[in-house]
Amino acid sequence: MRDTITPSPSPTGALSSPARLWLFLGALNALMSVAAGAYGRHGALDPAGREMFAVAVQYQMAHALALLAVAWLAARNGGGRLAAAPNLAGAAFAVGILLFSGSLYTFGLTGLVPVEGTAPAGGFLMMSGWLALMWEAVRPRRAG
């Protein structure tokens, strides 16, 4: 028997608040990633700065797309306890992008580390987001 979750139908067909948040943040980060990639490639950066920008852009875009997947899961689960793992993943991805990519962008622009340990903390949060999505995939479901 196939395990499916039917979302609570919305009278207006609108997305739930968490799904809207993750959709907005995913789209915003994808937009910012494209803009930062263009600046990193064509802006007045030294080779090391370009390399930092390239890594930051790559991770920001990958996790922007992950936020879009989180938005889909949050909408599919209808919010509440069923969306706890996707919402946790979304928060981890969003803060992870800010810390990881933000610190690499700052380093690429200034040559200075903004706050020691922000990139590793951001990377840890990104990995935590993926773990939360893995949990969503394997967690026990109630029958019926």
Secondary structure as a PSIPRED ss2 file (coil, helix, strand):
# PSIPRED VFORMAT (PSIPRED V4.0)

   1 M C   1.000  0.000  0.000
   2 R C   1.000  0.000  0.000
   3 D C   1.000  0.000  0.000
   4 T C   1.000  0.000  0.000
   5 I C   1.000  0.000  0.000
   6 T C   1.000  0.000  0.000
   7 P C   1.000  0.000  0.000
   8 S C   1.000  0.000  0.000
   9 P C   1.000  0.000  0.000
  10 S C   1.000  0.000  0.000
  11 P C   1.000  0.000  0.000
  12 T C   1.000  0.000  0.000
  13 G C   1.000  0.000  0.000
  14 A C   1.000  0.000  0.000
  15 L C   1.000  0.000  0.000
  16 S C   1.000  0.000  0.000
  17 S H   0.000  1.000  0.000
  18 P H   0.000  1.000  0.000
  19 A H   0.000  1.000  0.000
  20 R H   0.000  1.000  0.000
  21 L H   0.000  1.000  0.000
  22 W H   0.000  1.000  0.000
  23 L H   0.000  1.000  0.000
  24 F H   0.000  1.000  0.000
  25 L H   0.000  1.000  0.000
  26 G H   0.000  1.000  0.000
  27 A H   0.000  1.000  0.000
  28 L H   0.000  1.000  0.000
  29 N H   0.000  1.000  0.000
  30 A H   0.000  1.000  0.000
  31 L H   0.000  1.000  0.000
  32 M H   0.000  1.000  0.000
  33 S H   0.000  1.000  0.000
  34 V H   0.000  1.000  0.000
  35 A H   0.000  1.000  0.000
  36 A H   0.000  1.000  0.000
  37 G H   0.000  1.000  0.000
  38 A H   0.000  1.000  0.000
  39 Y H   0.000  1.000  0.000
  40 G H   0.000  1.000  0.000
  41 R H   0.000  1.000  0.000
  42 H H   0.000  1.000  0.000
  43 G C   1.000  0.000  0.000
  44 A C   1.000  0.000  0.000
  45 L C   1.000  0.000  0.000
  46 D C   1.000  0.000  0.000
  47 P H   0.000  1.000  0.000
  48 A H   0.000  1.000  0.000
  49 G H   0.000  1.000  0.000
  50 R H   0.000  1.000  0.000
  51 E H   0.000  1.000  0.000
  52 M H   0.000  1.000  0.000
  53 F H   0.000  1.000  0.000
  54 A H   0.000  1.000  0.000
  55 V H   0.000  1.000  0.000
  56 A H   0.000  1.000  0.000
  57 V H   0.000  1.000  0.000
  58 Q H   0.000  1.000  0.000
  59 Y H   0.000  1.000  0.000
  60 Q H   0.000  1.000  0.000
  61 M H   0.000  1.000  0.000
  62 A H   0.000  1.000  0.000
  63 H H   0.000  1.000  0.000
  64 A H   0.000  1.000  0.000
  65 L H   0.000  1.000  0.000
  66 A H   0.000  1.000  0.000
  67 L H   0.000  1.000  0.000
  68 L H   0.000  1.000  0.000
  69 A H   0.000  1.000  0.000
  70 V H   0.000  1.000  0.000
  71 A H   0.000  1.000  0.000
  72 W H   0.000  1.000  0.000
  73 L H   0.000  1.000  0.000
  74 A H   0.000  1.000  0.000
  75 A H   0.000  1.000  0.000
  76 R H   0.000  1.000  0.000
  77 N H   0.000  1.000  0.000
  78 G C   1.000  0.000  0.000
  79 G C   1.000  0.000  0.000
  80 G H   0.000  1.000  0.000
  81 R H   0.000  1.000  0.000
  82 L H   0.000  1.000  0.000
  83 A H   0.000  1.000  0.000
  84 A H   0.000  1.000  0.000
  85 A H   0.000  1.000  0.000
  86 P H   0.000  1.000  0.000
  87 N H   0.000  1.000  0.000
  88 L H   0.000  1.000  0.000
  89 A H   0.000  1.000  0.000
  90 G H   0.000  1.000  0.000
  91 A H   0.000  1.000  0.000
  92 A H   0.000  1.000  0.000
  93 F H   0.000  1.000  0.000
  94 A H   0.000  1.000  0.000
  95 V H   0.000  1.000  0.000
  96 G H   0.000  1.000  0.000
  97 I H   0.000  1.000  0.000
  98 L H   0.000  1.000  0.000
  99 L H   0.000  1.000  0.000
 100 F H   0.000  1.000  0.000
 101 S H   0.000  1.000  0.000
 102 G H   0.000  1.000  0.000
 103 S H   0.000  1.000  0.000
 104 L H   0.000  1.000  0.000
 105 Y H   0.000  1.000  0.000
 106 T H   0.000  1.000  0.000
 107 F H   0.000  1.000  0.000
 108 G H   0.000  1.000  0.000
 109 L H   0.000  1.000  0.000
 110 T H   0.000  1.000  0.000
 111 G C   1.000  0.000  0.000
 112 L C   1.000  0.000  0.000
 113 V C   1.000  0.000  0.000
 114 P C   1.000  0.000  0.000
 115 V C   1.000  0.000  0.000
 116 E C   1.000  0.000  0.000
 117 G C   1.000  0.000  0.000
 118 T H   0.000  1.000  0.000
 119 A H   0.000  1.000  0.000
 120 P H   0.000  1.000  0.000
 121 A H   0.000  1.000  0.000
 122 G H   0.000  1.000  0.000
 123 G H   0.000  1.000  0.000
 124 F H   0.000  1.000  0.000
 125 L H   0.000  1.000  0.000
 126 M H   0.000  1.000  0.000
 127 M H   0.000  1.000  0.000
 128 S H   0.000  1.000  0.000
 129 G H   0.000  1.000  0.000
 130 W H   0.000  1.000  0.000
 131 L H   0.000  1.000  0.000
 132 A H   0.000  1.000  0.000
 133 L H   0.000  1.000  0.000
 134 M H   0.000  1.000  0.000
 135 W H   0.000  1.000  0.000
 136 E H   0.000  1.000  0.000
 137 A H   0.000  1.000  0.000
 138 V H   0.000  1.000  0.000
 139 R C   1.000  0.000  0.000
 140 P C   1.000  0.000  0.000
 141 R C   1.000  0.000  0.000
 142 R C   1.000  0.000  0.000
 143 A C   1.000  0.000  0.000
 144 G C   1.000  0.000  0.000
